Amino acid sequence: MPEIIMPEDIKIDPQALELYLIFHSIHNVMLAEELLLDADIQVDMIPVPRELSSDCGMSLACRLSDLDKIRVNLGKVTFTSEVMIYRCKKGDAKCAGDFQLLLTV
């Protein structure tokens, strides 16, 4: 798995759901949600921001502080297509199109 290097100026709010996990099918969304919930990772199923994709209507929102645990748990199964993980650059769920691709699983 690729190492993630985060700029030192990123302020992490441990409660903010600022990660968006983007999938190409609802089946993958549901599989990932189950995996992450079983690993005690806070996750919310939300509509995909239009700036990120229009393939699948739902995505998962998670905390940036859980990124390593998310990466490990998503690596436990094979998805039908890649999973893209974006971070809201503004540090909250009201990004208004300001996203950064962190990694692809």
C-alpha positions as CSV (number, residue, x, y, z in Angstrom):
1,M,0.0,0.0,0.0
2,P,1.3,3.5,-0.8
3,E,2.5,5.6,2.1
4,I,0.5,8.7,2.7
5,I,2.4,11.9,3.3
6,M,0.2,14.7,4.7
7,P,1.2,18.4,4.7
8,E,2.0,19.6,8.2
9,D,-0.5,22.5,7.9
10,I,-3.5,20.1,7.8
11,K,-5.5,20.5,11.0
12,I,-7.3,17.3,11.9
13,D,-10.6,17.6,13.7
14,P,-10.9,14.0,15.0
15,Q,-14.7,14.2,14.8
16,A,-15.1,15.7,11.3
17,L,-16.1,13.3,8.5
18,E,-13.9,14.8,5.9
19,L,-12.9,11.8,3.9
20,Y,-15.0,10.6,0.9
21,L,-14.7,7.0,-0.2
22,I,-15.9,6.8,-3.8
23,F,-17.0,3.6,-5.4
24,H,-18.3,2.6,-8.9
25,S,-21.2,0.4,-7.5
26,I,-23.6,0.4,-4.6
27,H,-22.6,-3.2,-3.9
28,N,-19.0,-2.0,-3.2
29,V,-20.3,0.8,-1.0
30,M,-22.3,-1.6,1.1
31,L,-19.4,-4.1,1.4
32,A,-17.0,-1.4,2.5
33,E,-19.5,0.0,4.9
34,E,-19.9,-3.4,6.6
35,L,-16.1,-3.9,6.7
36,L,-15.5,-0.5,8.3
37,L,-18.3,-0.7,10.8
38,D,-17.1,-4.2,11.9
39,A,-13.7,-2.5,12.5
40,D,-15.3,0.1,14.7
41,I,-14.6,2.9,12.2
42,Q,-17.2,5.7,12.1
43,V,-18.8,5.8,8.7
44,D,-21.8,7.5,7.1
45,M,-23.4,6.6,3.8
46,I,-24.0,9.9,2.0
47,P,-24.7,11.1,-1.6
48,V,-21.6,11.4,-3.8
49,P,-20.7,15.0,-4.3
50,R,-21.2,15.7,-8.0
51,E,-17.7,17.2,-8.3
52,L,-16.3,13.7,-7.5
53,S,-18.4,11.3,-9.5
54,S,-21.7,10.5,-11.1
55,D,-21.2,6.7,-11.4
56,C,-22.7,5.6,-8.2
57,G,-25.1,7.7,-6.2
58,M,-23.7,6.9,-2.7
59,S,-20.3,7.2,-1.0
60,L,-18.9,6.8,2.5
61,A,-17.8,9.6,4.7
62,C,-15.2,8.9,7.3
63,R,-12.7,10.6,9.6
64,L,-9.3,11.5,8.4
65,S,-7.8,10.2,11.6
66,D,-9.0,6.7,10.6
67,L,-7.3,6.7,7.2
68,D,-4.7,4.0,8.1
69,K,-7.4,1.7,9.5
70,I,-9.6,2.4,6.5
71,R,-6.8,1.5,4.1
72,V,-6.0,-1.7,6.0
73,N,-9.6,-2.9,6.2
74,L,-10.4,-2.1,2.5
75,G,-7.3,-4.1,1.6
76,K,-8.9,-7.3,3.1
77,V,-11.3,-7.8,0.2
78,T,-11.3,-7.4,-3.6
79,F,-13.7,-4.8,-5.0
80,T,-15.0,-5.0,-8.5
81,S,-13.3,-1.6,-9.2
82,E,-10.9,0.8,-7.5
83,V,-11.9,2.8,-4.5
84,M,-10.8,6.4,-4.5
85,I,-10.4,8.3,-1.2
86,Y,-10.7,12.0,-1.3
87,R,-10.2,14.6,1.5
88,C,-12.1,17.8,1.8
89,K,-9.4,20.5,1.7
90,K,-11.5,22.7,3.9
91,G,-11.6,20.2,6.7
92,D,-15.3,19.7,6.9
93,A,-18.2,18.1,5.0
94,K,-19.1,21.4,3.2
95,C,-16.3,21.3,0.7
96,A,-18.1,23.0,-2.2
97,G,-15.8,21.2,-4.7
98,D,-12.6,21.6,-2.9
99,F,-11.3,18.0,-2.8
100,Q,-7.9,16.4,-2.8
101,L,-7.4,12.8,-4.0
102,L,-5.4,11.0,-1.2
103,L,-5.1,7.5,-2.6
104,T,-6.7,4.8,-4.6
105,V,-7.2,1.3,-3.2
